[in-house]
Amino acid sequence: MAGPRVMGIVNVTPDSFSDGGRLGSVEAAVAHGLRLVEQGADLLDIGGESTRPGADPVDAAEEIARVLPVIEGLRAAGWTGPISIDTMKPGVARAAVAAGATMWNDVTALGFAPDSLATAAELNCDVVLMHMQGEPRTMQAAPHYDDVVAEVTDWLLARADAAMAAGVNRERLWLDPGLGFGKTARHNLALTARLERLTATGFPILYGASRKRIIQTVDPTAADPADRLGGSLALALEAARRGAAILRVHDVRETVQALALQAAVASATS
């Protein structure tokens, strides 16, 4: 069975948890995206609004001004592969798809606006439905579940049903357990350890743990997101082994290399 595809992260935000403000111009963002493609990224995920814990919202006009030139720049530079727009706003998604995006990655699972579901059906692009308990400013205050794996799975299936009822093709839907979005480290580890519960739904699974705080809870010395590469790779390999179809990562080259070695070991014969 083929391994997961790798989605490279291109954040054009001043306040993302790991790399906010690092790509301060359209040219820098486009160059970064192309570099990720050279390193082996199969998809690029463009985000113009931070959803880190405590993040403040950004209005649609500002978000569009951040992401559209990057999408257009990547297409003008010759990248013909999939581009995902990481947004909760249907207006931003619509503008991004018109500019060349082919996937809508929504942390609210099409629940942010009354017309989110209808917009997804209209755009007929791939859609990632992510689980989040609460909203970015407060989601890490006191997350609680009786059974995190069952509750996240059931909630995502309900959102998939809502999307399909609105006219979104089942083949367009992806599910994301939303590590770090209204979840403790214990919740995140449980979702990873039992990822097969989500893959058993029949929907392809996107998994994103790159540089997240869960790594610091296991290794307290990794307070800086830049010091979480080892943990990011460990979680990515676990997710791959358990059936994830896309890994959303900052460190593309290292992830591609780790996956190649994982596959080589799996296919080795004595």
N, C-alpha and C positions, 0 to 999 in steps of 0.2 A: 504494500500500500504506500502510495506517495506520502511524503511528509507534509507538514503544514507550509503554507505560504508565509512570507515575512512582509509585514507592513511597516514601513519606515515612517517615523513621526517627524513632521515639519511644523513646529509651533511658531506662529507669527504673533505672539502675545508678549507683553512686557512682564507678565506675572505668573507664568506657568511654574509648577513646583520644581522642575528639574532644569529647564533651559530657557526660562522666561527672559526676554530681552536680548538673547544671544544672536538672534537673526534680526538685526535692526533695520534691514532694508530689503526691498523686493529682490534685488540682485543676490544678496546673501542667502535669502530663503530659497530661491530657485537653484542657486549653486549647491546648496546643501542637499536639496532634493535629488538633483542629478548625481551628486556624490553617493547618496544612499542607493540609487539605482545601480551605479557602477559596483557598489559593494555587494549587490545581490538582492536588493529589495524588489519584491514582486508587485507591491502596491505602495502608494504614498498617501498618508493621512494628513490633511492640511487643517489646522485649527487656528481660529482667530479670537477665541474666548477661553480663558482659563476656567477649568472646573475643579481646580484643587480645593481642598477644604478651606472654607472661609473666603473663597474668591467672590469678588463683586461682579455683578452682571455688566454686560456690554450691550449697547443698543445695536440694532440690526445694521444701521447705516455704517457705523464704525467697524463692525465685524466684516461686512461686505468689502469695505475699503481696504481691510487688511488682507483678506484671502483671495479676492478675485485677481489682482495683478500677479499673484504667485501661481495660481492655476493657469492663467493665460500665458505666463512666462514659461512654465513647464511645457505646455503644449507647443508654444512657439519654438522652444529649444529642441523639439523633436520627440519628447516622451509621449508614447502612444498607449502606455499601459494604464491600469486602473488608477484613478485618483479618487480618494474619499474626502468628503467634506465633513469635518467634525463640528457639528452644530446642533443646537436644539431648536433653532428658529426656522420655520418653513420658508420664510422669505429669503433667508440666507441660502438655504438648500436650493431653492429654485434658481437663484442667481448663479450659484456655483455650478449647477448642472448645465445651465445655459453656457457657462464659460468652459466646460469640458470635464467636470467631475462626473463620475460614474457610480458613486456609492454615497449614501447618506448615513453617517455614523452618529446616532442620536443617543446621548446619555439619558434622555427621558423616555426612550422607547416610544416616540411619537405621542407623548403626553403633554408636551409643553403648551401647545396652542390648540384651540378648537379645530383649526384646519390642518393640523399636522398629518393626520391619517389620510385625508383627501389629497393633500399635496403629494404624499408619498405614492399614492396610487396614480396620480396624474403624471408624475415624473417618470414612473416605471423604471427606476434605477434600483440597484441593490440597496438594501436597508439593514443596518445593524441596530437591533433592539437591545439596549443595555439596561441592566437592573441598577437602580439607585434607590436607597431608602432615604427619604427627605430630599433636600436640595443642597447645592454646594456650600452655601454659607453655614449650614447647621448640621449637615449629614453625619459628622463625626462626633456630635455632642454626646449621644448615648445610644448607639445602635443596639437593637435587641431582636433576637429571633428565638423561637422555640426549637426550630429545626431549619437552619439556614439553607441547607441544600434543597430540601423539599419546598420551602417557601419561595426561594429564588426561582427554582424550576417552574413551579406552578404559576408564579406571577409572569414570567417570561412567556409561557405558553398562552396565558390569557391575553397578553399584548399581541402575540402572533395571531391569535384568533381575531382580535379586534382589527389588526392590519388587513388580514385576508377578507374579513367582512366588509372592509372599506374599499376593497378592490386591488390590494397589493398581491401580486402573484407569490405563491408559497416559495417558488424557486428563487425569489429575490431576497428572502429573509435570512438573516443571520442572528444568532443569539450571543450575548456577552454577559457573563455573570457579574461584571462590574466590580472587580477587586478594588477595595479602598473607597468605594462609594457607599457610605453608610454601613461600614462593616469594620469589625475589630480584626486584629491579626489572626485570632482564632477562627473567625468566620472565613477569612481569606484562605487560610490553610485548609480548612474543611472543604471549601469549594474546589480547591485544587486537587486535594486527595480523592475527591469523589466526582471529578469532572465527567466521568463516564455516565453519571446520571443525566447530565445535560446532553451529551453526545447521543444518548439513547433516544432522545426526542425525535431524531431524524433531521433536525436542523443543523447546519454547519455552525461551529462555535468559534467565535473570536475571543482570544484570551490576551489580556494586557496586564502584566505585573511589572513591567520594566521600570527599574529605579524607584519603586514605590516603598512606602514606609514600612510595609510588612518585613522588608529585609532588615531594617534597623532593629526591629523587635527581636530578631534572632541574633543579629550582630550589632550590639549597641555602639560599636566604633564607627558604623556606617551612617553617621549623622548627615553627611553631605551626600546628596543623590549621586554625585559623580563617583562615590566610593562603593556603589552597589552593583557593579558589573557582575561579580561572581554570583551573587544572589539572583540577579536577573536571569542569568544563563541557566542556573539550576532550576528555577521555576519554569522557564521556557521549555527546557527539556522534559520536565515532568508533564507539562501541558501537552507537549507533542506526543509523548508516550501514551497519554490518556485520550488522545483523539482530537485535540484542537485543530481546526482547519486554517486559522490565521493567527499568527503571533504578532502583536502590535508592540514594536520595540524602538528604543532610541539607538541602540548599538547594533546596527545591521550586520556589519562584517563579522563581528564576534558571534552573533547568533547564527548566521549562515554557516560559519565554520563549525560551531558546536553541533548543529543539526547534521552536517555532513559526516562528522565523526560518529555521531549516534547511529546514523544509517549504515556507516561502514562496519561498525561493530555488529549491528543486527544482521548484516548479510554475510559476515565472515564465517568461513567453514574451517574446521580443524583438519 
